[in-house]
Amino acid sequence: MKLYTATTIISWKRIGISWLMLKKIKRKLLDLLIAGTVPAEVYRSKNAEYETAKIELQAKIEQLQTPDNSVERAIDKVLNFSQNSFAIFKSSQIEEKRRILNIVFANFLMDGKNPEISMHKNLSSYQK
C-alpha cells in the first residue's frame, strides 16, 4: 500500500497544473507562429525553454512516483516499540531507558513527596 503525504499530493496537483499551462502556452505559441505574429527564431528559443521545463516536470513526476518508505518505517518502529516495550526497556542501556521514560512519562509531576504520574496522552490508549 502506498502512502502519500499531503505535500506529495500538493506536488502532484502543482505539477499537473504546470503541465497543462505548459501545453496551453506551447499551443498558443504555435498559433502565433502560424499567424506570423512571432518570428521563427523566437518560436525556436521559446519552444526550447518549454521543452526544458517539460523535462524538469517529467523528472519531478518520476521522483514522486518512487515510494517514500520513511512513513511506513516510522509506523513500523512505533508499533514494534509499543508491542515489545517492556522487553526493549529491560534489555536497553541506561541512556535508552531514560529516553523511553521521558517519552512515556512526559507528564510526570511531583506534588510534594507524592509523584503524580500521568501517561503521555498518545500512550494512554495502551493502558489496560
C-alpha angles and dihedrals in degrees: 000000000000117000117205122197122219088252091057092050091049089048090052090052093048092049091049092051091046091049092052092046091049092052091048093049092048090050091049091048091051090049090052091050091050091048089052094241094117122050117237092245092056090047092052094048094046091045090053089052091051092048089053090050089049091053090050091051091049089052090051090050091052090048091052092048093059106090120248105218096181093096092049091047091050091051090048091051093050092048092046091050094048092049096045102027097127094048091047091048093047095051098040131100123254094264092050090048090053092051091049092049091048090054097044098039099036089136097055114146131179116219101190104295095341117088114220106206121186122174120242106272092242093055098042090085089068092056113112 
